[in-house]
Amino acid sequence: MSGERGGDGDGDQPTESRDPADPLDAAGVDPVVPESAAAAAAGEFPDDDEVREFLREVAADVRGDSSESKQLSAILYRVSDLYDSEEQTSPEEIYLNVRHIMKIKEQGGIER
């Protein structure tokens, strides 16, 4: 009797902390985004032209003919949007979008 299903809170799986109203939980996603990035999603990314331009330059440099380099370039460009006050995105949105793209790629494309 190891108490595997016990709800005493000392188990490895924090079931009480999972909020069904959380969009990541609702999507069935185990977020990799650290709490510091989640706090940044609340609007703590300053408008930073230098960081944004650097990320966009790297995105342009890595873009090539392969689908992988195009995907990496698109991800970097999307991350640069975090530093643009004109764009509306969050680390969670970027993560979910990238995860969705990777699942589609793994399946061999979108089935119609």
N, C-alpha and C positions, 0 to 999 in steps of 0.2 A: 504494500500500500504506500505508494510513493506520493500520492496527492497530485497526480498529473492533471486532474480536472478541477482541482480545488480552486475556489475563488478568493483565497486569502491574500492575494496580491504579491506573494513572494515568488511566483513562477516566472519563467523566462518570457512569457507573452503578456504584454500589458493590455489585456482586453478591455479594461475599464476606460483607458485613455483614447480608444478609437471612437471618434465622433462620426456618426453616420451622415451628418450634414456636411462634413468636410469633403470638398470636391475630389481630393485624391483618394479618400476612402471610398467614396461613391463610385469612382472609376475602377476600384479594385487595385490601386497602385500603391506599392510600397515605396514611398518617396525617398530619394537619395539626397534631396536638397537639404542641406544643414539648416538649423534654426536661424543662423545668422543671415542666410540668404532669404529665408521666409520673412524675416523682419524687413529685409531690404525690399521685398515685394510690396510692402505696405507704403512704399514711396520714399525709401531711404537711398535710392540711387540718384546721386546728383547729376544734373545735366553737365556732362564733361566732354567737350569737343575733342580734346586730346586723346582720351581713352577710346571714344567712339571712332575717330579716324584711324587710330592704330589698329583696332579690331577689323575695321573695314579694309585696311591695306593688307593685313594678313589674310583676310578672306579672299581678296583678289589674287594674292600670291599663291595660295594653295589650290585655287580653282584650276582644274585641268579638264581633260577629256573623259576621265573615268567617272562613273556615277558616285563613287565614294568621295572623290575630291570635290565634286559638285555639292554633295550633301554636307561635307565638312564646311565648305565655304558658306553655304546657306545657314548653317548653325551659327557660325561665327558672326555673320551679318546680323542674324536675329538677336544674338547676345548683345551686339553693339547697340541695338534698339533700346536696351535698358538704360543707356546713358544719353538718350535723346528725349527731351521733354515733350516732343511732338508725337512720340509713339506711346501706345498703351499696351504694355506687356508685363509679364512677371517671370521670375525664374521657374515657377511651377508651370506656367503656360508653355514655356520653351521646352521644359523637360517632357511634359505630356505630348507635345507635338513631335519631338524627336523620337520618343518611345513609340508613338503611333507609326511614324515613318519606318522605323526599324522593324516593327512587326509586319508591316505590309511588305517590306523588302524580303524578310525571312519567308513569307508565304509565297513569294514569287510574283507579287503584284496585286493590284486591286481586281477582285473578281467582279464582273458586271453581269 
